[in-house]
Amino acid sequence: MSTMPSDRSPDSTLAFLREGYRFVSARCDRLGSDVVQTRLLLEPTICLRGRDAAELFYDEERFVRRGAMPMRGQRTLTGVGGVQGLDGAAHRARKAMFMSMMTPAAVRRLGQLFDDEWRARIPLWAENGPVVLYDEVGRMLTRAVWAWAGVPLAETDVRRRTAEMHAMIKGPAVLGPTHWRGVLARRRAERWAGELVERVRAGALPAPEGSALRIIAEHRDERGAPLPRRIAAVGLLNVLRPTVAVDRYVVFAALALHDHPHWRDRVRGDEDATEQFVQEVRRYYPFFPLAAARVRRSFEWRGYAFPQGRRVLLDLYGTNHHPALWPEPERFHPERFATWRDDPFSLIPQGGGDHDTGHRCAGEWITIELMKRAVGALTGAMSYRVPPQDLALDLGRMPALPPSGMIVDGVRPAA
């Protein structure tokens, strides 16, 4: 058995927070291996990247998710008891609940709600001058997904709910006040969502048939029991929060159109070109950096020991930029998807493996649909200018975003 290449630092937590999306790949490159060991939060941790590593990582016979994500991530991003940390029958039952919401018709309906929101905002942007696209898109997505999920939302609450979602998204990989804002936002949002579920169950709040709110309120777990109020609240937030998080991908799509303006004409009205463009945005730009699991029982892979209980991290960003999978990975090149084979272990910005039974994000189709709608609006529904601003991406910041939030001005409805 071979000795696993290791980062000899006593603990690399601060390095991870400083290096961000490049943390794992930097060590893999330095040590010449796609399997390396380090210490994070004082715990030995195996880091993986690449297609074969992703296929291994999503093998449920070898890995479990229970106890894998640090509590700081559960208390902000996913919620304690969320589907991301379940295994076996409990995971299959909860995942089936989410997948029942992802019918093609439902995905299209959410896309249309977002499209309607966008087009309604264009005259307001034209009248009121420069807008920060990140701020505007986050609020549009909040309005759209609340309506889609059957959740009541007063216009006066849009900014607050959007800010809560953003605080949860920013919370896991930071220290200090930003992290604690995420914790507090999670607590407030879970109380609010739990009250909604209870009102639906009591018949005091009507929820449309097939809506996320109704599906979650009526769901029975693998034992046939209704979800506890807090777990149901976590489930509802795991529909709302990830959808609002697509605002970052929309900003990245706008940034890509700015940096590669010849693609504006190529995607306009062309479904295939839009698909290629959106997939390359998802591959190229940083979204979620890592996925976590623990070894179910000890095994050996490629001559390396994986001890039972050891935390393992899969480098999502590094796999999407692996030169063995993606020639010229640092080049934005949507044409690569013209001939791409739909491999569930090579393009993994939202996780890999099977949607129905595995831990791949249930909302991936929603992400793609919303991004396509945004690209269509940016290239076909409006004209605009991008004034000078700081658009540089800091890969040490998780989640990453252009510092300016992508300012656009001179907005006009398309002729």
N, C-alpha and C positions, 0 to 999 in steps of 0.2 A: 504494500500500500504506500502511495506517495504522500509526502508532506505537502499540505496545501500551502500555496504561496500566501504570505501573511504580511499585513501592515504592522510594523513593530511598535507603533505608537501605543503608549499605555491606554489611551482612550482617544477616539477620533470624533467624539460628538461635536466639539467646537469646530473641527475641520469640516465636518458635514454641513453644519449650519453656515459656514463661511463659503464653501465650494458649491453647495447646492446640487444642481443637476449634473455637474461634472464629477461629483465625488467618487462614485463607483468606477466610472470609466478611467479616471486619472490613475487609480490604483491598478486596475486591470492592465492598462497600457504600460505602466511602470514595471509591473511584475511579469508581464508577458503571458497573462492567463485570463480567461473569462470566468474563472472561479478563484476568488480571493477571500481571505478572512481578515476581519478587523475587530475592533471593540467599539460598540456604540452604547451609550448610557451604561457604561461599565460592564457590558455583557458581550461575550464572544458572539460574533455575527458573521455568517457566510454571505457574501455578495456574489450575484450571478448576472451575466448578461449574455445575449445572443439567442438565436432561434431554438437551439437544442436545450439551452438552459430554461427557456420559457416553457417548452413542452414538458420538461422535468418538473418545473415549479407548479404546473397546473395538474399534476398527477395526484389525485386525492388519496391514492393508496400510500403515498409517501409523505404527504404534507397535510397539516391542518391549519386553520386560520384562528382558532381559539387562542387567545392570549398572545397573538403575534404583533398586533399593532400596539405601540406604546399608549398608555392611558391618556397622555396629552393629546393624541390624535383622536381617540374615542370621545374625549370630553369636549372636543371642538368640532371636528370634521364629521365623523360618521355617527356619533352617538353610541353610548354603551349598550350593547345588545343588538346592534344593527346587523343586517344580513351579511355584511363584510366579514364579521367575526364568527359566523356559524359554519358548522360542518354536518355532513351526513344527512339524515332525514329532516332535521330541523332546517338546514340550509335549503334542501330541495323544496320543502313546503313554502318557505318564505320567498325563494326565488320564483317559484311558480306564480305567487301572488303578483310580483312585479312584472313578470313576463306577460301576464294576462292583460296588462294595460298597454302593451306595446304592439297592438295590431296595426297593420298598415294604415287602416282608416283613422285610427286614433293618432298615429304619428303625423299623418297629413293634416288632421284637424289642428293639432298644436302648431304645426308649421304655418297654417293659414291664419291662426290667431296672432302669431308673431308678425307675419307679413302685414296683416291689417293694422297692427299697432305701429309698425314702421312707417307705413304709407300715411297714416294719420298724423305722424309727427313731422313729416317733411315740410308742410307749410309753416308750422311753428318754428322750425329751425331756420327756415328762410327769413322769417320775420324778425327773429330774436338774435341773430348773429352767431358767433362761434359757439360750438357745442363740444363737449368732451364725450366722445363716442362711448367710452367705457361706462360712464355714468348713465348715459341715455339708454344704451342697450340693456344694462342691468335692470333698469326700471321697466323697460318694455318686456323683457323676459319674465319679470315678476308678474306683471299684469296678465301676460299670456298664460303662464303655467298655473297661476291661481285659478283663472277662469276654466282652464282645461281640467284641472284636478277637482273642480267643484267646490273650491274654497272661497268663501266670501272675502272681499277685499274692498275697503273704502279707499277712494283716491287719496284721502289724507294720510293713509297708512302705507302707501307705496314706498316712499323713501325709507321709512323705518324698517319695513320688512326686507327691503333690498339690502339695507345696511346690516341687518342681522345675518343674512345669508353670507354677505361678504366677510363679516367678522369671523364666522365659523370657518370659511374657506382659508382665511389668512392665518388662523390660529395655531395649527400644529407645529410648524417649522420655525417659529420665532420665540424669542424670550421676552419677558417683561410685559408691559401694558398691552401690547397687541395680542399676546397670547391670552391674557386674562379677559380682554374684551371678547375674545372668541368663546371662552368658557361661559361668561355671563350671557352672551347672546344665545348660546345653546340652551342654557337653563330657561331663559325667558321663552324661547321659541318652543321648547318641549312642553312647557306649561300651557301655552296658547294652543298648540296642536292637540294636546291631550284633552283640553276642554272641548274642542271641535268634535273629536271622536266621540266623547261622551254625549254630546248633544245629538249627534246623528243616531247613536244607539238608543237614546231615550225618545227619539221621534220629534225632538224639538227643533232640529235643523234638517231640512230636506237636502239630500245629496243626489245628484243625477245618477241614473242607472249607468254603470260602467265607468263612473268617475273614480279617480284615485282615492278620494276621501271615502266614498261608499265601499269600494273594494276592501280598503284597509280596515274600516270599521267593522265590516262583516266577516273578515277573514278568520278561518279556524286554523290552528297550527297542526303539526303532525299528530298530535294527540286528540284533535277535535275540539280544542278549547279556544275561545276567543283570545286575541292578543291582549296582554295587560295594557292598561292605558298608556304607560310610559313607552312601552315597546311599540305600540301603534303610533304614538307621536313620533318616535324615531323613524318609523317606516314612512310616515307622511313627509317628514323633513328630508328623507332620502329620495323623495321624488322632487320636491321643490328646490332644495339647495343645489343639486347637481345641474338642474336645468338653468338656474341663474348663473352657475359657473361657466356656462357656454359663452357668456359675454366675453371672456378672455379669448376664446377661439374666434369670435366675431372680430374682435380688435386685431388679432393676428391675421385674419383674412384681409381686413382693410389695409394692414401694414404690408402684406404681400402684394396687394394690388398697387400700392404706392411704390414699392421697391421694384416691381416688375410690371410696369404699366402696359406692356404689350399684351398681357393676359386679360386686360379689361375687354378688349374686342373679342378675344378668343372665347371667353366664357359667356358673353352676352347672347342669350337665347340658345346656347349649345349645352345640352344636358350632359353629354359625354365629357366635354372639356370642363364643365363645372364639377363633375364628379372627380376627375383627376386633380383639379386644383384644390378642392376641399380635402381630399385624402393626403395630398402633399403638405398642406397646412397642418393637418393633424400629425403627420410624421415629423415635419421639420421643426415646428415650434414647441416650446416646453409647456407641458400641461402638468399632469401628476408625475412626480419623479420616480417613485418606487412602489412596489407592492410587497407585503410582508406575509410570511408564513412560518410555521414551526415544523420540524421533522417529526412525523408521526411515530416512526420506529427507525432505529439505526439502519443505515444502508451504505453502500459504496457506489460511487458514480465516477467514472473516468479515473479510477484509482484513488479517489479522495473519500475520506470518511465523513459521513453526515450523521453526527450523533443524535440520538433521540432527544427531542426538546430544544435543539439548537435553532435559534432564530435565523431565518434566511430571507434576504432581500433580493428581489428581482429588479434590475435596473431597466425601467420602462424607457426612459429617455435614451439611455445608452444603447439599448437594443434597436430602437428606431433610428439610431445613428451609427449602427455597426457597419463597418466597411465590407464585411463579408456578406452582408445582406443587402446593403444599399450602396452601390458604386457612387463615388463622390458624395458621401452622405451630407457634407456641409454645403452642398449646392442645392438651391431651390429649383427643382426640376419636375414639375407635375407630369411631364410626358412619361415618366417611369411607370405611371399607373395605367398607361394604355395597354400594357401587356402583363400587368401584375397578376399573379395567381393569388386568389383570395385565401391566403394562408393565415390561420388564426394564431400563429405563434411568431410571426415576423413583424407585422404592424400591430403594435400593442399600446397605443397611447392611453387606452382605457381598460387595459388588462387583456389577457389572452385566453385561449381555450374556447369552450362551448358556452354560448349565451344561456341556453336553457338549463343546463345542469351545473355548470362551473361558476367561477367567480369573475367572469368577464362582465363588464358593466351592462346592466339591462337597458340602459338608456342610450346606448351607442347609436342606434338608428335615429333617435331624437336629435342627438348632437349633429349628425350628418344632415338631417333634414333642416334644422335651424340654420346651419352654416350655409347650405345651398340657398335658402331664402334670403339670408343676409347678402350673399354674393350677388344674387339677382337684384336686390334693392340697390346695392351700391353701384352696380353697373348699368341698370336699366330704368330705375325709378327716379333717380336724382342725379344731378351734377353737383360737384363741390370742389373746393381747393383744400390742400393740406399745407397750412402755413409752417414756417420754420419752428421747430420744437425738438425736444429731446425724445427720440424714438428708440434709443439704444436699449437692448435687452440685457439685463444683468442676470446671468445664469446662476449667480450666487443667491439670488432672491427667489424664495419659494413661497407662493406661486409667482412666476415671473409675469411682468407687465411693463410696457413702455412707460417711463416716468410721467409722461404727459397725459397718459390715458387715451391718446390719439385724438387730437383736436382737429376738427374740420370746420371750415367756414365757407361763405359764399354759396350756401346750399340753395339749389333751385330744383323745383320739380322737373322731371324729364319732359321734353317737348312732346 
